[in-house]
Amino acid sequence: MITEMLDKLLDMAKENNELRDKLLETSKSDNPVSDFCKIANSQGLPMSVMDIVNQGEEFYAEIKRSTNGGGENSPDLDYQNDEYSIFMMRLKDIK
């Protein structure tokens, strides 16, 4: 469900430059994910920091389990499990 909400937020940011800029500004915050979630909540998309963290962790765990049984030869995906960073990369690509 969090993935769908993030996709919706991204679509909203594509249509609203002010929203896009607010979301991008969170990367400069002392608490970027918390501030990001506050903006998402204000847009009618309820999410918490734990929602973002859990989504990334679950996705990463699925990948680890799917390769070589999740053993030591599984890929180490730095930052691939960080939903906030992935969202921000996608957001920066919007012109």
WOHUGI-V884965 format. One record per pair of residues at least 6 apart in sequence whose ideal C-beta (glycine too) atoms are under 8 Angstrom apart, sorted by the first residue. I is the first residue (numbers start at 1). J is the second residue. If there is no record, write none. Layout:
i:I j:J
i:I j:J
This chain:
i:2 j:47
i:2 j:51
i:2 j:52
i:2 j:54
i:2 j:55
i:2 j:83
i:3 j:55
i:5 j:40
i:5 j:45
i:5 j:46
i:5 j:47
i:6 j:47
i:6 j:83
i:6 j:87
i:8 j:45
i:9 j:23
i:9 j:40
i:9 j:43
i:9 j:45
i:9 j:87
i:10 j:87
i:10 j:90
i:10 j:91
i:10 j:94
i:12 j:19
i:12 j:43
i:13 j:19
i:13 j:20
i:13 j:23
i:13 j:91
i:13 j:94
i:14 j:20
i:14 j:94
i:19 j:39
i:19 j:43
i:20 j:91
i:20 j:94
i:22 j:39
i:23 j:36
i:23 j:39
i:23 j:88
i:23 j:91
i:24 j:88
i:24 j:91
i:24 j:92
i:26 j:32
i:26 j:33
i:26 j:35
i:26 j:36
i:26 j:39
i:27 j:88
i:29 j:35
i:32 j:84
i:33 j:49
i:33 j:52
i:33 j:53
i:33 j:84
i:34 j:49
i:36 j:52
i:36 j:84
i:36 j:87
i:37 j:47
i:37 j:48
i:37 j:49
i:37 j:51
i:37 j:52
i:40 j:46
i:40 j:47
i:41 j:47
i:52 j:83
i:52 j:84
i:53 j:83
i:55 j:83
i:56 j:81
i:56 j:82
i:56 j:83
i:56 j:84
i:56 j:86
i:57 j:81
i:59 j:81
i:59 j:83
i:60 j:77
i:60 j:80
i:60 j:81
i:63 j:74
i:63 j:75
i:63 j:77
i:63 j:80
i:64 j:70
i:64 j:74
i:64 j:75
i:67 j:73
i:67 j:74
i:67 j:75
i:68 j:74
i:79 j:85
i:80 j:86
